[in-house]
Every structure is written in structure tokens, then in C-alpha cells.
Amino acid sequence: MRGIDEETGEYLSPSRSQNRREALDILELCTKLVSMSKTQLEKLPVPDEILTAVYDAQRIKSHIAHKRQLAFLAKLMRREDDEAVDRLRDALDEDGEAARVQTAALHRAEQWRERLLDEGDEAMTEFLSAFPQADRQELRQLVRNATEERKRNKPPRAFRELFRHIRELLMPEDNASDSDIDEGIEYGEADGDEA
């Protein structure tokens, strides 16, 4: 029995229905975690104890044992503080703040790449003043190679390398693998009208 505060008339604790909704919400979150790949999980702010339980659940093939492991994982997740669970939800949410920040940084990297290729020395000077830690020689070499690729209509290897280099300067704390992040619009498609 929950009990009612005699002075205010409000309930002292959440209802059983509310507790059940929250538990089912955590179970759904755990199911989503178990369905993710190892590289996706490594990018999320998941505590080690929960990550181990997720990997265990991924290995289990028996339906009943898998269900039992999911229940155990949900139990571990409910023990975590609300802030950790909210950070995890935000990282999973495609419309969340973390996703918006990363998308904005990727767009900035793509804009810098286009400016460096189109505007030349003026953009290079501005970029190097904004990012003094950048390797000037490597950046100039990547821009030269990407420009040559464009002229010769070759595969965009240096074009992609330039994007990665700029992205690392914009997001140094991001250690996501290169294959998991969109590398922008291919210049062959974007410049097809001009050729």
C-alpha cells in the first residue's frame, strides 16, 4: 500500500502501474542495447558491468535463457542512477542532443572541406588560424591531392582523407571509427553538372 500524506492528500510513492511502465521502458532500452553491434555499443556511455551483461545476452541463443538475461540486464539498469540512464537514452535517440551536436560537427567539417578545395589559400589561412594545432604540410598535401582527384575525375580517396583530418580537428574527443561516420557527399555526384 502506497499511503497518502495526511496534510497534502498526495500519494507518497509512485503507483504500481507507474512502476511497471518504468520497468517496461528499461526493458525496452535493454532490448535495444542487445540488438546493437559491438562498435555501436562502444560509442555509447554504457557502464562496464552493463556492457558485460549485454555481451552475455548477445551470446545466449536459447529463448528462455535470453529472456532471463534481458530481465537481469534490466535489473542492473534500474540500479543505475537516472542521469546515466538519461545520457544513454540521449545517445540512442536520433533526435537527441548528442546526435544533433555530432551532426552539426560533421556538417562543419564538410563545409570546411569544400571551402579549402574551392577558395584555396584564403580558406587555408583562416582554417589554420582557427585550428593552430593542424599539421600545415599534411593539410596542404591533402587539399592538393583532392583537387587533382577532382580534375582527373578519380576515386575520392584524398577527398575522404581530407574530411577525416578536418573532422578529427573539429571533434578531437570523438573516437568513432571512420567507417561508421558518413564522409559527406561524394564530389563526383556533386560536381557532375559542372563537368
C-alpha positions as CSV (number, residue, x, y, z in Angstrom):
1,M,0.0,0.0,0.0
2,R,1.4,3.4,-1.0
3,G,-0.1,5.6,1.6
4,I,-1.4,9.1,1.4
5,D,0.2,12.2,3.0
6,E,-2.4,13.4,5.5
7,E,-1.5,17.0,5.1
8,T,-1.5,17.4,1.4
9,G,-3.5,14.4,0.3
10,E,-0.8,13.3,-2.2
11,Y,0.4,9.8,-2.7
12,L,3.8,9.1,-1.0
13,S,5.2,6.9,-3.8
14,P,4.5,6.1,-7.5
15,S,1.7,3.7,-8.3
16,R,2.3,0.1,-9.2
17,S,1.2,1.0,-12.8
18,Q,3.8,3.7,-12.9
19,N,6.5,1.4,-11.6
20,R,5.5,-1.2,-14.2
21,R,5.6,1.4,-17.0
22,E,9.1,2.4,-16.0
23,A,10.3,-1.2,-15.7
24,L,9.0,-2.0,-19.2
25,D,10.7,1.2,-20.5
26,I,14.0,0.0,-19.1
27,L,13.4,-3.5,-20.5
28,E,12.8,-2.0,-24.0
29,L,16.0,0.0,-23.6
30,C,17.9,-3.2,-22.8
31,T,16.4,-5.0,-25.8
32,K,17.6,-2.1,-28.0
33,L,21.1,-2.4,-26.5
34,V,21.3,-6.1,-27.0
35,S,20.3,-5.7,-30.7
36,M,23.3,-3.3,-31.4
37,S,26.7,-4.3,-32.8
38,K,29.9,-4.1,-30.7
39,T,31.1,-0.9,-32.4
40,Q,27.8,0.8,-31.8
41,L,27.9,-0.2,-28.1
42,E,31.4,1.1,-27.7
43,K,30.3,4.6,-28.7
44,L,27.6,4.7,-26.1
45,P,28.1,5.8,-22.4
46,V,27.4,2.3,-21.1
47,P,28.9,1.3,-17.7
48,D,31.2,-1.8,-17.9
49,E,29.0,-4.0,-15.7
50,I,26.1,-3.4,-18.0
51,L,28.2,-3.8,-21.2
52,T,29.3,-7.2,-20.0
53,A,25.7,-8.3,-19.4
54,V,24.8,-7.0,-22.9
55,Y,27.5,-9.1,-24.5
56,D,26.4,-12.1,-22.4
57,A,22.8,-11.6,-23.7
58,Q,24.0,-11.4,-27.3
59,R,25.8,-14.8,-27.0
60,I,22.8,-16.6,-25.5
61,K,20.7,-18.4,-28.1
62,S,18.1,-20.2,-26.0
63,H,14.9,-18.2,-25.9
64,I,14.1,-18.6,-22.2
65,A,17.8,-18.0,-21.2
66,H,17.9,-14.9,-23.4
67,K,14.7,-13.6,-21.8
68,R,16.1,-14.3,-18.3
69,Q,19.4,-12.5,-19.2
70,L,17.4,-9.5,-20.5
71,A,15.5,-9.4,-17.2
72,F,18.8,-9.4,-15.3
73,L,20.2,-6.7,-17.6
74,A,17.0,-4.6,-16.9
75,K,17.6,-5.1,-13.1
76,L,21.2,-3.9,-13.4
77,M,20.0,-0.9,-15.5
78,R,17.4,0.1,-12.8
79,R,20.2,0.2,-10.2
80,E,22.0,2.9,-12.3
81,D,21.3,6.5,-11.4
82,D,18.8,8.4,-13.5
83,E,21.4,10.6,-15.1
84,A,23.4,7.7,-16.5
85,V,20.2,6.2,-18.0
86,D,19.2,9.6,-19.4
87,R,22.6,10.0,-21.0
88,L,22.3,6.6,-22.6
89,R,18.8,7.4,-23.9
90,D,20.0,10.6,-25.3
91,A,22.9,8.9,-27.1
92,L,20.5,6.4,-28.5
93,D,17.9,8.9,-29.5
94,E,18.4,10.0,-33.1
95,D,16.8,13.3,-32.3
96,G,18.8,13.7,-29.1
97,E,21.2,16.4,-28.2
98,A,24.3,14.2,-28.7
99,A,23.2,13.3,-32.2
100,R,22.5,16.9,-33.1
101,V,25.9,18.0,-31.8
102,Q,27.7,15.3,-33.8
103,T,25.7,16.0,-37.0
104,A,26.5,19.7,-36.7
105,A,30.2,19.0,-36.3
106,L,30.1,16.7,-39.4
107,H,28.4,19.5,-41.4
108,R,31.0,22.0,-40.3
109,A,33.8,19.5,-41.4
110,E,32.1,19.1,-44.8
111,Q,31.8,22.9,-45.2
112,W,35.5,23.4,-44.3
113,R,36.5,20.8,-46.8
114,E,34.5,22.5,-49.6
115,R,35.9,25.9,-48.7
116,L,39.5,24.6,-48.6
117,L,39.0,23.0,-52.1
118,D,37.2,25.9,-53.6
119,E,38.7,29.0,-52.1
120,G,42.4,27.9,-51.8
121,D,44.9,30.0,-49.8
122,E,42.4,32.3,-48.2
123,A,40.4,29.5,-46.7
124,M,43.6,27.7,-45.7
125,T,44.9,30.7,-43.8
126,E,41.5,31.1,-42.0
127,F,41.4,27.4,-41.2
128,L,45.0,27.3,-39.8
129,S,44.3,30.4,-37.6
130,A,41.1,28.7,-36.3
131,F,43.0,25.4,-35.7
132,P,46.7,26.1,-34.9
133,Q,47.3,22.5,-33.9
134,A,46.6,21.4,-37.5
135,D,49.6,19.9,-39.4
136,R,50.0,22.6,-42.1
137,Q,52.0,20.4,-44.5
138,E,49.7,17.4,-44.3
139,L,46.6,19.6,-44.8
140,R,48.1,21.4,-47.9
141,Q,49.1,18.0,-49.3
142,L,45.6,16.6,-48.8
143,V,44.0,19.7,-50.4
144,R,46.4,19.4,-53.4
145,N,45.6,15.6,-53.8
146,A,41.9,16.1,-53.5
147,T,42.0,18.9,-56.1
148,E,43.9,16.7,-58.5
149,E,41.4,13.9,-58.0
150,R,38.6,16.3,-58.9
151,K,40.4,17.4,-62.0
152,R,41.1,13.9,-63.2
153,N,37.7,12.5,-62.0
154,K,39.5,9.8,-60.0
155,P,38.0,8.0,-56.9
156,P,37.8,10.3,-53.9
157,R,40.5,8.8,-51.7
158,A,42.2,12.1,-50.7
159,F,38.8,13.8,-50.6
160,R,37.8,11.4,-47.9
161,E,41.1,11.7,-46.1
162,L,40.8,15.4,-46.0
163,F,37.3,15.1,-44.4
164,R,38.7,12.7,-41.8
165,H,41.6,15.0,-41.0
166,I,39.2,18.0,-40.6
167,R,36.7,16.0,-38.5
168,E,39.5,14.9,-36.1
169,L,40.4,18.5,-35.6
170,L,36.8,19.6,-35.0
171,M,36.0,16.7,-32.7
172,P,39.2,15.5,-31.0
173,E,37.3,13.7,-28.2
174,D,35.3,11.7,-30.7
175,N,37.0,8.3,-31.2
176,A,34.4,6.8,-33.6
177,S,35.7,4.6,-36.3
178,D,35.9,6.1,-39.8
179,S,33.7,3.5,-41.4
180,D,30.8,4.3,-39.1
181,I,30.5,8.0,-39.9
182,D,29.2,9.5,-43.1
183,E,32.0,11.1,-45.1
184,G,29.9,13.7,-46.8
185,I,28.7,13.9,-50.4
186,E,30.9,12.4,-53.0
187,Y,32.3,15.1,-55.2
188,G,31.7,13.0,-58.3
189,E,27.9,13.4,-57.7
190,A,28.0,17.0,-56.5
191,D,30.2,18.3,-59.4
192,G,28.6,16.1,-62.1
193,D,26.7,19.1,-63.5
194,E,29.9,21.2,-63.9
195,A,31.9,18.6,-65.8
